[in-house]
Amino acid sequence: MTSSLTVSSRAVWPLSTARWVEKKCDRTDIKVYYIPATRIAREQHLGTLANVIMLGQMFAKCSVASLETVKKAIEKCVPASKAQLIETNMKAITLGGSF
């Protein structure tokens, strides 16, 4: 069985010294997907949701869960007082899946 790994092509911490990932994975027993998750989050005004964008990529590439299932899970976990986060997180997941 081949495993998959989604990697942001931009380091997140520390922001002051963030650099592009220069070395690619040499392993052949896994699939690695490099996406500019931090840049996408910044351009789409999604703040710190680079991790959610990477999850979207994983859901799309690995068929882990459908968008409907993911949305239901988010709706179940997000309290009513923060309902605006549901659509924001779904936007990030959709962006990651479409990259």
N, C-alpha and C positions, 0 to 999 in steps of 0.2 A: 504494500500500500504506500502510495506517495503522499507525503504531508505537504501542506501549503503554509506559507508565511507571507503576510502582508507587511511591508516596511515603508514607513514614510521616508521619502527621499530627502527630507530635511530634518535635521536634529531639532529637538524641542527644548532641551535643557542643557546648559544654561543659554538663554536667548542671546546674551551678548557675545557668545562665542559659537553660535550655531553655524554649521558648515554643511555644504552638500555632502551626501554620502559618496565618497570617492571609491571605496572598495566594494565590489559586488560579491555576493556569496559564491564561493567556489563549489559548494556541494551540489551533487547531481541527483541526490535522493529526495530532494524537496523542490517544490515550485515556489519561487519567490516573485512577488509582484511589488514593484517599486512605484509608489505614487507620491506626488507632491502634496500630501495631505495638509501640511501646515500652510502652504501657499494657498491651497483651495479654501481652507477655512478662513484665512485672512481676506481673500478676495471676495468671498461670499458673506462676509460679516458674520461669521459663525464662531467668533472668539476662540475658545479653547476646545473646539469639537473635532480636532484633527483625528483623535482616537476613534470617534464615531464614524468619520469618513472612512478610516481604515477598516472598521467593522463592516461597513457597507460593501467595500471591495471584497472582503472575505465572504460575506453572504452571497454575493453575486458569483464569485469564482468557484466557491466550494459547495454551493447549493445547500448551505447549512439550514436556512429557514427562508420562507417566502416573505415578501414585504408585508403582507397581511398579518402573518404570525408575529413578525417583529413589531409592527405597530400595536398589535394587541398586547404584547408584552410590555411595551413602553407605557401604554395607557394604564396598564395594571400597576406599574411601579411608580409612576409620577403622581404625586398628590394633586388633588383638585386645585389647590392654591398655586400650583406651578404648571397649570395646564398648557400655558404657552410653550413650554419646553417640548411638548409632544411633536408639534409641527416642526420646530427647529431641529430636533433630533432626526425626524424623518427626512427632512431636507438634506441633512448631512449624510444619512445612510443612502439616500437616492443618488446624491452626487458621487459618493464613493463607488457605488455599484455601476454607475454609468461611465466611469473613467476608463 
